[in-house]
Amino acid sequence: MIKDIRYRNTLVLATLVVLLIISNYMLISLASIPSLIINENWRLLLGKDLVPLDIKITGQSIMVLAMNMVGNELIIYNVSLSGKVNWEKTWSSNNNVTLFPLRLEMSNHYTYVPVLISDRHHLIILIIDENGAMNKKYELTTSKIIGIYDTTLLNTNIFLLAGTRYKAGYRLQYYLGEYNVETHELSNVSVWGTKDNDVITRIIYADNYKVVVLGNSTVEGQRIYILNSAGNIIYKQSIDGTVLSSMINGDDIYILYYMSNRYYITSINLKELSTTSTFLKSLQQEPIKKLNSILKCGDYLFVMGSAYNTKYGSVYGVIYVLDKSYSVLKIISIGNPDLTTSILIGTCNENILVASGLFGDKLFLSSYTLSIGANNWEQLLPYIITDMIIIASIIVVFYRMKK
């Protein structure tokens, strides 16, 4: 009987020691990982009934591209890093058409804004200086067999155009070409696809002259293509879902997409030409209403959107901060019970994160400072308490064994 009790106590003691080792390992691991500290600097409300399309930090200011709800007028804001509006520029077409501003492109202290007209055959490129003055405006009208859906700046004079082109016997094929804004010439055209409707919906340019194309085909579905400088396809991959956002960070492309009521992130390494897809399991447990975009900054990934506040019964904007394993480290929320809020896009540099979205019926900007610091006691306290309980239990068991 005494042997059985001693055996049982020995087994309990050994189990407690193992638990203590595991708890200490987790405590030391957590304590050794620097904590990301996020402090809000300011929040700024801009125009009413505007939708933010793109934001970028450039030098000591933030550029904001927005569009009115009607879709016939675009506005560009220049906001200082301290939250003051330096200037704003409004532009609209003389014709009664719907505009599709694509993004902000920066080069040689100028801001390029490519704008598509509703028929997809007409492209306007606005060039604005640091003071908000429009220096030039380039216009390109393609033939009726070419439809432009996206474009990006290759260098000061060259834009990459992406979309679709009609070819007899093939219907619509993927189209990619280079447009020289000075000579108005189209060159280095690449056309490929199946005998059906193929459209390039998004193009991403990497500095090593690789082009990542997101295409949509009625036969093959959504596909990722990577092309080299010669326009040859060197990699392709399918995506079985709806692409919500994409961006480039160094040698990696990140794509946020939605499939079967779940959110996923696909990352593509341009050097290794490899693809990794991750189901955002940690986000499925949150009261998500909709995720809109992703942003990679340093070692962290920011996923932006909106969530449902069960306490107040309202929708508020959220930024989920993910680590390298795509686990949620922090949640930044914006909003109040009276106004529906959603974060649509973001931008960052080494230590500043700027998010933009809709706060009720107004466009807003929020600026945050990112810094690295030691873990706070709130993170370490559960493991410290666990260690203390285990150590106390070990003392009790050891005392009983001696008796």
C-alpha positions, -999 to +999 in steps of 0.1 A: +000+000+000+028+024+010+047+015-022+016+023-043+013+057-026+050+065-031+048+053-068+017+075-073+034+105-057+066+099-077+045+099-109+027+131-099+060+147-090+075+138-124+044+151-142+047+184-123+083+187-131+076+181-168+048+207-167+072+232-150+098+227-177+072+232-205+057+263-187+092+278-182+101+271-218+070+290-230+077+318-205+113+322-217+103+320-253+077+347-249+099+369-229+127+367-255+104+378-284+102+416-286+067+430-285+052+452-312+040+484-297+013+504-316+003+539-306-022+560-325-009+595-334-039+611-348-072+605-367-084+628-395-118+631-411-117+642-448-144+646-473-180+633-472-193+606-495-158+596-507-142+562-510-104+558-505-087+540-534-050+542-525-027+558-499+011+561-499+037+575-476+062+596-496+089+616-479+072+636-451+037+634-464+008+610-471-008+609-505-045+599-506-065+590-537-102+591-533-133+590-555-168+604-550-197+579-547-210+589-581-177+579-598-172+610-619-147+630-598-115+621-581-097+639-552-060+637-542-050+648-507-015+656-495-014+652-457+016+658-435+028+631-411+015+652-383-021+650-397-024+684-414-039+687-450-012+704-471-033+705-503-061+688-522-066+684-559-099+677-576-102+664-612-130+652-634-135+645-671-152+670-693-174+642-706-202+625-686-184+592-681-175+569-651-139+572-640-118+543-626-087+558-609-063+528-604-037+539-579-010+564-569+025+560-585+055+580-573+086+589-593+110+618-592+089+639-568+059+635-591+026+617-585+012+597-614-025+588-613-037+565-641-074+568-647-095+545-669-127+556-686-158+533-684-153+518-719-118+505-710-104+518-743-093+552-730-065+558-704-056+592-689-025+596-668-024+627-645+010+640-633+010+662-603+040+679-586+047+682-549+026+714-546-005+699-562-001+715-596-010+693-626+021+695-649+010+671-676-018+649-687-012+620-711-040+603-730-041+570-748-070+556-768-066+520-777-082+501-805-116+487-799-101+452-796-080+461-766-095+466-731-073+480-703-081+469-667-049+478-649-016+496-653+015+503-633+046+525-637+077+507-650+099+538-652+094+576-657+081+572-693+069+536-695+036+522-681+027+485-682-008+480-695-028+449-687-062+437-697-076+418-726-075+417-764-098+402-790-083+377-814-103+359-841-109+323-832-098+329-796-124+355-785-106+374-756-070+367-745-048+380-718-031+412-729+001+429-716+019+458-732+043+487-726+031+523-732+056+551-737+039+583-726+063+605-745+061+587-779+026+573-774+039+539-787+028+505-776+055+478-776+066+445-761+031+431-764+023+397-749-009+379-757-018+344-744-048+324-732-074+298-740-101+299-767-125+318-744-127+350-723-094+358-705-088+391-687-059+404-666-075+421-636-043+431-616-007+436-624+022+438-599+057+449-610+089+438-591+122+456-593+140+426-608+117+429-638+093+402-630+057+409-636+030+391-615-004+390-632-037+381-617-059+368-645-095+356-647-106+331-673-140+317-680-123+283-687-094+282-662-107+304-635-084+328-616-047+322-622-014+338-612+012+342-639+048+354-635+065+368-665+102+377-671+115+408-688+111+391-722+073+386-716+077+349-712+056+330-686+080+314-661+054+303-635+017+299-631-007+289-603-045+287-598-065+305-571-099+290-563-114+320-547-122+357-549-091+379-548-096+409-524-061+424-522-025+420-534+008+436-527+045+432-531+071+433-503+107+427-513+108+393-531+074+382-519+039+388-533+010+386-509-026+379-520-057+379-498-086+360-511-120+346-500-133+311-506-161+290-491-167+316-463-131+315-453-102+339-458-068+328-471-034+344-479-012+332-507+024+342-507+047+339-538+085+341-535+098+356-567+133+342-563+123+306-556+091+308-577+072+290-550+037+295-536+024+290-501-013+293-492-024+297-456-060+295-442-064+323-417-077+301-389-071+325-361-093+351-378-123+328-382-129+330-345-132+367-346-166+385-353-155+394-388-179+411-411-155+416-440-118+417-447-107+442-474-069+443-477-035+432-465-003+452-458+032+437-451+054+459-430+086+445-415+080+412-399+043+418-395+012+414-417-017+438-412-051+426-424-078+453-425-115+452-426-145+454-403-161+434-375-193+432-356-194+446-321-218+423-302-219+446-272-233+476-292-247+459-322-226+479-346-199+475-372-164+489-364-132+490-383-104+466-374-067+459-382-055+425-373-017+423-367-004+389-376+030+374-369+051+351-392+029+321-383-002+342-392-014+342-356-032+373-343-009+394-320-030+425-317-063+439-328-067+477-335-103+488-336-118+521-347-155+532-344-183+539-321-218+524-316-235+551-337-214+549-369-206+520-392-169+519-397-147+500-421-109+501-428-103+496-465-066+502-472-033+509-455+003+519-461+035+519-440+071+528-438+097+516-412+078+529-382+045+545-394+013+528-403-015+547-419-050+532-424-079+547-443-116+538-446-151+550-440-162+564-407-200+567-412-203+587-444-168+603-442-134+592-453-108+590-425-071+585-420-055+571-389-018+573-382+001+549-359+037+547-347+052+512-347+080+504-322+096+474-307+097+469-269+098+444-241+068+422-235+045+437-209+034+419-177-001+412-191+015+388-216+039+371-191+017+370-160-004+339-169+028+319-173+044+333-141+012+323-122+013+289-137+049+284-127+041+295-091+012+270-089+033+242-102+062+250-079+038+251-049+024+217-060+058+202-063+067+214-027+035+198-013+040+165-031+077+164-021+067+171+016+042+143+015+067+119+001+092+126+029+065+118+055 
